């Protein structure tokens, strides 16, 4: 018996990448698949490209909607799917031709609730093979799985295969009110109803970080309220899953620190284009004096000398020094990148 596997792809203005993404799926060694594509209101050539592929492969199911965000698109993809198993692929990524076959056989043969594989990370710094779940064994207990999910990029939907019955029986869906790390919330919800976790020591997914138009590369001060909602939801789920309080606190600190660092980079990048110094300082003051950030900033983790300097400026509210130092680092990295590209 060859069960149907649904591959859900939310798309938005991805004309540059969607063709390669679809092609990598159409050549899968496992053939009994359906490709559920939800177009979240694209205004470029994305639709024409998808319709061209759909004209000669009936496994492609194409739906359009008004722009509502990736969570709404993924939820609609879940509703439109028919497969016994579900996987998610981002529109700017590609997969190995054995991707579905390896994940499916692992989850079927061992009766796992979810199976994860490694990935190949491609960025402007090069190509690296990574696996957030592999630790010399192909099965994890729930606590081990949760530890992996909450570190690195383990909390994403891609590079995993899910059981349809768990998702539908427990009405697990993406939280449309959260537009950052919403994948993690979905996986933690799924984990509540799962007991067996499998791992493949193979790098079968190709994660593209060259796309500068992604949400994560354009984070700014407006995301603070949403991020607070995210962290509170993560905490609620981890408490339910009996994760140790110390570990929960460390995750909260890490999430808050990531938010601050990302906003610093984004706001400094905006300043370099607009040269609005007063707006930059006001935004940095706003984020560092928010009561949510103030709960954690004294405990920010320093893994390098750069971290120590930045965290010192953050703790002491040294706004101008913090801004100057971040811009200096950004400039030095730009110079390094230019040298590497030669």
C-alpha positions in Angstrom: 0.0 0.0 0.0 1.3 3.4 -0.9 -0.4 6.1 1.2 -1.0 9.6 -0.3 1.3 12.3 1.0 0.2 15.9 0.8 2.8 18.6 0.3 1.6 22.0 1.3 3.3 25.1 -0.1 2.2 28.7 0.7 3.3 31.1 -1.9 3.5 34.9 -2.2 5.4 36.8 -4.9 8.0 34.0 -5.4 8.4 34.0 -9.2 12.2 33.8 -8.7 12.1 30.5 -6.8 8.8 28.6 -7.2 9.7 26.9 -10.5 12.7 25.1 -9.0 10.7 24.3 -5.9 8.0 22.6 -7.9 10.5 20.8 -10.1 12.2 19.3 -7.1 8.9 17.9 -5.9 7.7 16.6 -9.3 10.8 14.4 -9.6 10.3 12.7 -6.2 11.1 9.0 -6.2 7.8 8.5 -4.3 5.0 9.2 -6.8 1.8 9.1 -4.8 1.8 12.7 -3.7 -0.4 15.8 -4.1 1.1 19.3 -4.2 -1.3 21.7 -2.5 -0.3 25.2 -3.4 -2.0 28.2 -1.7 -1.3 31.5 -3.4 -1.6 34.3 -0.8 -2.4 37.1 -3.2 0.7 37.2 -5.4 1.0 40.1 -7.8 4.0 39.0 -9.8 4.3 36.1 -12.3 3.9 33.4 -9.6 0.5 32.3 -10.8 1.5 31.9 -14.4 4.5 29.7 -13.4 2.4 27.5 -11.2 -0.4 27.1 -13.8 2.1 26.1 -16.4 3.3 23.2 -14.2 -0.2 22.3 -13.2 -1.2 22.1 -16.9 0.8 18.9 -17.3 0.8 17.3 -13.8 -2.6 16.7 -12.2 -1.0 16.2 -8.8 -0.7 20.0 -8.4 -3.8 21.5 -6.7 -3.6 25.3 -7.0 -5.8 27.7 -4.9 -5.7 31.4 -4.6 -6.8 33.8 -1.8 -6.6 37.4 -0.8 -3.3 38.3 1.0 -3.9 37.0 4.5 -0.4 35.8 5.6 1.4 32.4 5.6 -0.5 31.0 8.6 -3.9 31.4 6.9 -2.4 30.0 3.7 -1.0 26.9 5.5 -4.3 26.4 7.3 -6.2 26.4 4.0 -3.6 24.0 2.6 -4.3 21.6 5.5 -8.0 21.8 4.8 -7.6 21.2 1.1 -5.2 18.3 1.6 -6.3 14.6 1.3 -3.1 12.8 2.3 -2.7 10.4 5.2 0.6 12.2 5.8 1.3 15.9 5.5 4.6 17.8 4.8 5.3 21.5 4.4 7.8 23.1 2.0 8.6 26.8 1.7 8.2 28.2 -1.8 11.9 29.4 -2.1 13.3 26.0 -1.0 13.9 22.7 -2.8 14.1 19.1 -1.7 16.2 16.0 -2.5 14.5 13.6 -4.9 14.3 11.0 -2.0 12.8 13.5 0.5 9.3 12.1 0.6 10.3 8.5 0.3 12.8 8.6 3.1 10.5 10.5 5.5 7.4 8.3 4.7 9.2 4.9 5.0 10.6 6.0 8.4 7.3 7.1 9.8 5.4 4.1 8.4 7.9 1.3 9.2 8.4 2.5 12.8 4.9 3.9 13.6 6.3 7.3 14.6 4.1 10.3 15.1 6.6 12.6 13.4 9.9 12.2 11.6 12.5 14.9 11.1 15.5 15.0 8.7 18.6 17.2 8.3 18.9 20.0 5.8 21.4 22.0 3.8 21.6 25.6 4.7 22.5 27.9 1.9 23.3 31.6 2.7 25.7 34.3 1.5 28.2 32.8 3.8 28.2 29.4 2.0 26.6 26.0 2.2 26.4 24.0 5.4 24.9 20.6 6.3 22.9 20.7 9.5 20.6 18.5 11.5 18.8 19.9 14.6 17.6 16.5 15.8 20.3 13.9 15.1 22.3 12.9 18.2 23.6 9.5 17.1 20.2 7.8 17.5 17.2 7.6 15.3 14.5 7.9 18.0 14.0 10.6 20.6 11.8 10.8 23.7 9.5 13.7 24.1 11.8 15.8 26.2 14.7 15.3 23.8 12.5 16.3 20.9 11.3 19.4 22.7 14.9 20.4 23.4 15.7 20.2 19.7 12.5 22.0 18.6 13.3 25.0 20.9 16.9 25.4 19.6 18.3 26.3 16.2 15.7 26.2 13.5 14.2 22.9 14.9 10.8 24.6 15.4 10.1 25.0 11.7 7.5 23.0 9.7 9.8 21.9 6.9 12.1 18.9 7.0 9.3 17.0 8.8 6.4 14.6 8.1 3.2 14.7 10.1 0.3 12.3 10.6 -3.0 13.6 9.3 -5.1 11.9 12.0 -3.2 13.7 14.8 -3.7 17.1 13.1 -7.4 16.7 12.4 -8.4 14.8 15.5 -7.0 17.5 17.7 -7.8 20.5 15.4 -4.2 21.6 15.2 -3.8 24.7 13.0 -1.5 27.7 12.6 -2.3 30.6 14.9 -3.1 33.4 12.5 -2.7 36.0 15.2 1.0 35.2 15.4 3.2 36.0 12.4 6.6 35.1 13.7 7.7 31.6 14.7 4.2 30.4 14.2 5.7 27.1 13.0 7.0 26.5 16.5 3.5 26.9 18.1 2.1 24.4 15.6 4.8 21.8 16.4 4.5 22.3 20.2 0.7 21.8 19.8 1.4 18.7 17.7 3.8 17.4 20.4 1.0 17.4 23.0 -0.6 14.5 21.2 2.5 12.7 20.1 4.7 10.1 21.8 7.1 8.7 19.2 9.7 10.9 17.5 11.9 9.6 14.6 15.0 11.2 13.1 16.7 10.6 9.8 20.5 11.2 9.6 20.1 12.5 6.1 20.2 16.1 4.7 17.3 16.0 2.4 15.9 19.6 2.6 17.6 22.6 1.0 16.9 25.8 3.0 17.4 29.0 1.0 18.5 31.9 3.1 19.4 34.0 0.1 15.9 35.4 -0.1 16.2 38.9 1.5 12.5 39.5 1.1 11.5 37.0 3.8 9.6 38.2 6.9 12.5 37.4 9.2 14.9 39.6 7.3 12.5 42.6 7.6 11.7 42.6 11.3 11.2 45.9 13.0 9.8 47.6 16.1 6.2 46.8 15.1 6.8 43.2 15.8 7.2 43.6 19.5 3.6 43.1 20.5 3.3 40.0 18.3 6.5 38.6 19.7 5.2 39.0 23.3 2.1 37.0 22.3 4.4 34.4 20.8 6.6 34.0 23.8 3.6 33.8 26.2 2.0 31.1 24.0 5.3 29.1 23.9 5.5 29.3 27.7 1.9 28.1 28.1 2.6 25.1 25.9 5.9 24.2 27.5 4.3 24.3 30.9 1.6 21.9 29.7 4.3 19.6 28.3 6.0 19.5 31.7 9.2 21.2 30.6 11.5 22.2 33.4 11.0 25.8 34.6 14.7 26.6 34.2 14.6 25.4 30.6 11.4 27.5 30.0 13.1 30.5 31.4 16.2 30.0 29.2 13.9 29.7 26.1 12.1 33.0 27.1 15.5 34.8 27.5 16.7 33.4 24.2 13.6 34.5 22.3 13.7 38.0 23.9 17.4 38.4 23.0 16.8 37.3 19.5 14.1 39.8 19.1 16.2 42.7 20.4 19.2 41.7 18.2 17.0 41.4 15.1 15.3 44.8 15.7 18.7 46.4 16.3 20.0 45.2 12.9 16.7 46.1 11.2 16.5 49.6 12.7 20.2 50.4 12.0 19.7 49.2 8.4 16.7 51.6 8.1 18.8 54.4 9.5 21.6 53.9 7.0 19.0 54.4 4.2 17.0 57.3 5.8 19.6 58.9 8.1 16.8 59.7 10.6 18.9 59.6 13.8 16.2 60.8 16.2 13.8 58.1 15.0 16.5 55.4 15.4 17.3 56.4 19.0 13.6 56.7 19.9 12.9 53.2 18.5 15.8 51.7 20.4 14.8 53.4 23.6 11.3 52.1 23.1 12.3 48.5 22.7 14.9 48.4 25.6 12.4 50.1 28.0 9.5 47.8 27.2 8.5 45.9 30.3 8.7 42.6 28.4 12.3 43.1 27.4 13.3 44.5 30.8 12.2 41.2 32.4 15.0 39.4 30.5 17.7 41.8 29.3 19.9 41.4 32.4 20.1 37.7 31.6 21.0 37.9 27.9 23.5 35.2 27.0 27.0 36.2 25.8 28.6 33.6 23.6 31.3 35.9 22.2 33.1 39.2 22.9 30.7 40.9 20.5 27.8 39.6 22.5 29.3 40.8 25.8 29.8 44.3 24.5 26.3 44.5 23.0 24.7 43.0 26.1 26.5 45.5 28.3 25.2 48.5 26.3 21.7 46.9 26.4 21.8 46.4 30.2 23.1 49.9 30.8 20.7 51.6 28.3 23.7 53.0 26.4 21.6 53.8 23.3 24.1 55.8 21.3 27.0 53.4 22.0 24.8 50.4 21.1 23.7 52.0 17.8 27.2 53.0 16.9 28.6 49.6 17.7 25.9 47.8 15.7 26.5 50.0 12.7 30.2 49.4 12.9 29.7 45.7 13.0 27.3 45.8 10.0 29.8 47.9 8.0 32.7 45.4 8.8 30.5 42.5 7.8 29.6 44.2 4.5 33.4 44.6 3.8 34.0 41.0 4.7 31.1 39.9 2.4 32.5 41.9 -0.5 35.9 40.3 0.0 34.4 36.8 0.1 32.4 37.4 -3.1 35.6 38.3 -5.1 
